[in-house]
């Protein structure tokens, strides 16, 4: 997982800082995908650089993401569920 974070965002995040949970894959029937969260430090946010697959990113309040019309539908519920640990 830490390799994927580095490839996608240019960040090195220690595995101990990640919290994850499985969910049914939306790309492959019967497969499992994982949803990870982590608190990012200010310097890490400033260092984010998208890899070849990313199109756009920006920081926004969780509620704004959950209600955003361009948010990936199945991620809305996952983010809303995970938000309980990130509301301070």
C-alpha positions, 0 to 999 in steps of 0.5 A: 500500500505504501508503494501505491501512495508513493506512486499516486501522490509522491508521498512516503507514509509509514504503514502504521499511520494508515487505517484501512478497511475492505469493501466489495470491488466495483471493478471486479465482481467478487473481489475485495478493494481496500479504503485507507485513511491517514492524517497528513501533515501540512508539509505532506499536503504541500508535497503532493504530486499526482502520478500518471493516473491522477487528474486533479486533487484539492483539499476540501471539507469532508462534507463538501466532498461527500456532496460534490457532484464529481465525487466517485459515488461509492467513495462518498459513503466510505468517506462519510463513514471514515469521517467520524475519526477526522472531525477534530 
